[in-house]
Amino acid sequence: MRIQDFQRRIEQIYFARDSARGLAGTHMWFCEEVGELTRALRRGQKPELEGEFADVLAWLATLASIAGVDLERAALTKYERGCPRCTQAPCACA
C-alpha cells in the first residue's frame, strides 16, 4: 500500500470524527499515541510495537489530512534526493 492509499483509507475511517475534533484536539491524540510507542520501545515490548507504530502512522495521516497535506507528496518532495541537507543516501552530514 502506498502512503497516499493509506492516508485515503484513514480518511475513510476517521476523517469526519477527527476533523470535527480539529487539528489541536487531534494533535493531542497523536501525541498520546507517540507516548504509547515510546513506552513500548523503552520497555522492549516487541509484541506491542507493530500496533503502536501503525497507530502513530494513522494519527499522522489524519493530521496531514486535516491540514490539507498529501503525506506521500510531502515525503517525496523532501526526501527523494536523499538527505535534505547534503542530498546523499546514506546521509553524509557531519
C-alpha positions as CSV (number, residue, x, y, z in Angstrom):
1,M,0.0,0.0,0.0
2,R,1.3,3.4,-0.9
3,I,1.4,6.2,1.6
4,Q,-1.3,8.0,-0.3
5,D,-3.5,5.0,-0.3
6,F,-3.1,4.6,3.5
7,Q,-3.9,8.3,4.0
8,R,-7.1,7.9,2.0
9,R,-8.1,4.8,3.9
10,I,-7.6,6.5,7.2
11,E,-9.7,9.4,5.9
12,Q,-12.5,6.9,5.0
13,I,-12.4,5.5,8.5
14,Y,-11.8,8.5,10.8
15,F,-11.8,11.9,8.9
16,A,-15.3,13.0,9.9
17,R,-14.7,12.5,13.6
18,D,-11.1,13.7,13.5
19,S,-11.8,16.9,11.5
20,A,-14.7,17.7,13.9
21,R,-12.3,17.4,16.8
22,G,-10.0,19.9,15.0
23,L,-6.3,20.0,14.4
24,A,-5.4,20.8,18.0
25,G,-7.5,18.1,19.6
26,T,-6.4,15.5,17.0
27,H,-2.7,16.5,17.6
28,M,-3.2,15.7,21.3
29,W,-4.4,12.2,20.4
30,F,-1.4,11.8,18.1
31,C,1.0,12.8,21.0
32,E,-0.7,10.3,23.3
33,E,0.0,7.6,20.7
34,V,3.6,8.7,20.3
35,G,3.8,8.3,24.1
36,E,2.5,4.8,23.9
37,L,5.0,3.9,21.3
38,T,7.8,5.4,23.4
39,R,6.7,3.3,26.4
40,A,6.7,0.1,24.3
41,L,10.1,0.9,22.9
42,R,11.6,1.7,26.3
43,R,10.1,-1.5,27.9
44,G,11.2,-3.6,24.9
45,Q,7.6,-4.8,24.4
46,K,8.1,-6.3,20.9
47,P,4.6,-7.7,20.6
48,E,3.1,-4.2,21.1
49,L,5.5,-2.3,18.7
50,E,3.8,-3.2,15.4
51,G,0.4,-1.9,16.6
52,E,1.9,1.2,18.2
53,F,3.8,2.1,15.0
54,A,0.6,1.6,13.0
55,D,-1.4,3.8,15.4
56,V,1.2,6.6,15.2
57,L,1.2,6.4,11.4
58,A,-2.6,6.5,11.3
59,W,-2.7,9.6,13.5
60,L,0.0,11.3,11.5
61,A,-2.0,10.6,8.3
62,T,-5.2,12.0,9.8
63,L,-3.3,15.1,11.0
64,A,-2.0,15.6,7.5
65,S,-5.4,15.2,6.0
66,I,-6.9,17.8,8.4
67,A,-4.1,20.2,7.5
68,G,-4.7,19.6,3.8
69,V,-1.3,17.9,3.2
70,D,-0.7,15.0,0.9
71,L,1.7,13.0,3.1
72,E,3.2,11.0,0.2
73,R,3.9,14.0,-1.9
74,A,5.4,15.9,1.1
75,A,7.7,12.9,1.9
76,L,8.8,12.5,-1.7
77,T,9.4,16.3,-2.2
78,K,11.6,16.4,0.9
79,Y,13.5,13.1,0.7
80,E,13.5,11.8,-2.9
81,R,17.0,13.2,-3.5
82,G,18.3,11.8,-0.2
83,C,19.2,13.8,2.9
84,P,17.5,17.2,2.5
85,R,20.7,18.9,3.6
86,C,23.5,17.0,1.8
87,T,21.4,15.2,-0.8
88,Q,23.3,11.9,0.0
89,A,21.9,8.5,0.8
90,P,23.1,7.5,3.3
91,C,23.4,10.9,4.8
92,A,27.0,12.3,4.8
93,C,26.3,15.3,7.1
94,A,28.9,15.7,9.9
